[in-house]
Amino acid sequence: MTMAKKIALLTSDTEEAKQASNALAEKYAFVEADDCDLIVALGGDGFMLQVMHDYMHRNVPIYGMNCGTVGFLMNPYNLENLIERVEAAELFILHPLRMQAETIDGTISESLAINEVSLFRETRQAAKVSISVDGKVRMKELICDGVLVSTPAGSTAYNLSAHGPIIPLSSDILALTPISAFRPRRWHGALLPHTAIVEFEVQERDKRPVSAVADTREVRNVRKVRIREDHSVELKVLFDSDHTLAERILHEQFVQ
């Protein structure tokens, strides 16, 4: 990509990230995030997701460098050649999920999720949820700890931990994955076109309360949740050409 003129540096609050930030600040000139053409984020995957949410309105590319644990959404940290790496990086466009959640008292709220939207039981009682896709009821009753809808970018995160499928980045598919399904016991979920509108309706909600979470934002005591991919929102993420997100997602399918 063409080098941005103004770069902002955002840092997580870990000691490793702070030390890396100080070293970069001595070597390169950075500007404030509200006045930048590109953001460099230092931290782990959680911090990267936070930056993507916080600066979604800026519509500027984000280049992450790993100073965390897993760093699946990050590039390797290196003090040297930052400008050259950013110039040569490949741009990926991600579209988040838009969650519309209606609570028992009728309150409606909307949130965006880069990885997944998840429903969880709030008490010891298993959740009972019906599932509709594009207005058609596909499952009248799923008894479970929860259920989620994942983007391809989020398919290797919580979705994979819940035994959902890994989805190649260019596949235009969403994963619908149960969390500890009790009935139907052998249902492992579904793959849906990225244009699908998924609706969950909570059954016996007074006895079996359920919360809905879009990445990190939680709405408790929901009665209905509607999820769709929002193509009006573009998240621009930069990756080294030998370490792209698409390659990492593909690689994860062969990890033993």
Summary of the structure (lengths in Angstrom):
residues: 256
radius of gyration: 19.5
end to end distance: 34.4
largest distance: 59.6
contacts: 841
relative contact order: 0.18
helix: 19%
strand: 40%
